[in-house]
């Protein structure tokens, strides 16, 4: 797999109404500084265990920007209650464990801007 090295910038998308979402909104944009995302080919990549807020925000961002969208899925899906999965995730982060993910159906090199949400 070809690795693409690009600068990562964190930004807040202030023009979009994410009201009613009960979570912190953090969107990372991978691309060139000062890029006009409306003029570039954009991809929204997201991971959402429960298909909740992150999925909704990713869909809204894709709809508002005309971006393509793809979901990251773990090879072995998490199971259990929300609390169980959160605790498992904390343990994995502390241990430096990175779960295997399924390949995504797009070529990242085809995009000028990639927004990642998790």
N, C-alpha and C positions, 0 to 999 in steps of 0.2 A: 504494500500500500504506500502510495506517495504521501509524504507528510508535507503539509503546507505551513510555512512559517509566516505568521502575520502578527502585527501589533494588536494587543488586546486592550480595548478601552471600555470602561464601565460608564454607562450613561443612564439618565432617567428620561423616559419618553414622556414629556409633560403634555403633549398635545392629545393624548389618548385618555379617555375616561375609563378608568378601571375601578370606579366606585362600586362599593358593595363587596369587593374582594377582601377577605379577612386574612391577608397575608402580606408580608413585605414584598414589594415588587423590585426585583433586581434583574436587569437585562444587560447582558454583555454583548457588545457589538465587536465583531472581528472585521477589521478593514482599515482603510487609510484614514488618518486624522482629517476631520473636516469633510468627510464624504457626504454627498447628497444622496441619501438612500432612495429617494424617489426616482433617481436617474440610473440606478444600478440594479443588477439582478440580485435579489435578496432571498435568503433562506432562513426560516425560523426552525431551529432544532430544539426540542424540549423533552424533558423527562418528567413524567407525572405518575407516581405510584397509584394514586386513587382516581385519576382523571378528574381532578377538582380544579382548584384555582389556577395552577400553572397551565393546564390545558386550555382553560378559558382565556387566559391572558395571551397565550401563544396564538390561539385562533383569532383573537381580536387584532393582535399586532399584524398577523399575516393578512387578514382581511383589509385592514386600513392601509397597508403598504403594498398590497398586491404580491406579497412574497409567497414562495412555495413553503410548505410546512412538512416536517417529518418528526415522528416520535421516536425517541430512544427507548429500546426495550431490553431488559436484562435477559440473558440466555436462560437463567433460572429465576422465574418470577418470585417476588417476595410474597409471603403469605402470613396470615395472622391478623390480629387487630391493629389499628393505627398505632397504638402505643407500643405493641410488640415490634412492629416494623421500624418505628422511630428509634427504639432502643438498639435494635440490630444494626441500623445505620450508624448510630453513634459509635458502637463497638468497632464496626468496620473502618470508619474514618480514623479512629484512634489507633488502630492496628495498621493503617496504611493499605488496607485491602481495597482492591478495585475489582468489582464484579465484572464478569465477562458480559459484553453486550452483543446483541445481534447486529449484523451488518445493516447499514442503512441503505436505502434504495436509490440514493442520489450520489453524484460525484461532486464532492465539495469544491473541487477546482473549477467547476462551472459557475461559481457564485462570486460576486464582488463583495457582498456583505453577508455575514452570518450572525444571526442573533441566537443566543443560547439561553435557555431558561430551565431552571430545575428547582 
